[in-house]
Amino acid sequence: MAYFLVMGGLALSVFFTFGWLLLRTGQWLARGLPGGGAARRAKRPAQRAPAKKPARAPAKARPRAATKKREPREPWRLTRWLARRRFALPLSLLALLLYGLTRLAEYGMGFRPHDVPGAYHSLVGTLGWIAAVLLAMALVNLLAAWRCRGR
């Protein structure tokens, strides 16, 4: 039973990943076609410029009038690129779910009278590391999206 659970989870993750890749590739190709992405972008409402607040006259002259407000810097190109990518969070959640299921199956196999194959332990460890790396990538992606939010 544990074998079918683990192999079914692996097959599900592989099919999900290929389906996601096909969907994103189809969306990317559709943007390049005439009328594909341009019509969708034209339907979006135009962004309004923020209203400026009227300047108030200072009550007292301050002696430190020479200090300047620093404008926030433009995010790096790498940060903007990372903010547009939204693949890490769904894949990390899928890898985390798959790791949890395989870990649960490994725990259940420990109570069987037969020994668990050593390759299965390495598979569980590898899935754990993949989930950890994808979660770190998702965190970096979320931070980049937060940094580019106002731009």
Secondary structure, DSSP 4 states (H G I P E B T S, - for coil): -HHHHHHHHHHHHHHHHHHHHHHHHHHHHHHHSTTTSHHHHHTSPPPPPPPPPPPPPPSS--TTTT--PPPPPPPPHHHHHHHH---HHHHHHHHHHHHHHHHHHHHHHTTSSSPPPHHHHHHHHHHHHHHHHHHHHHHHHHHHHHHTTT-
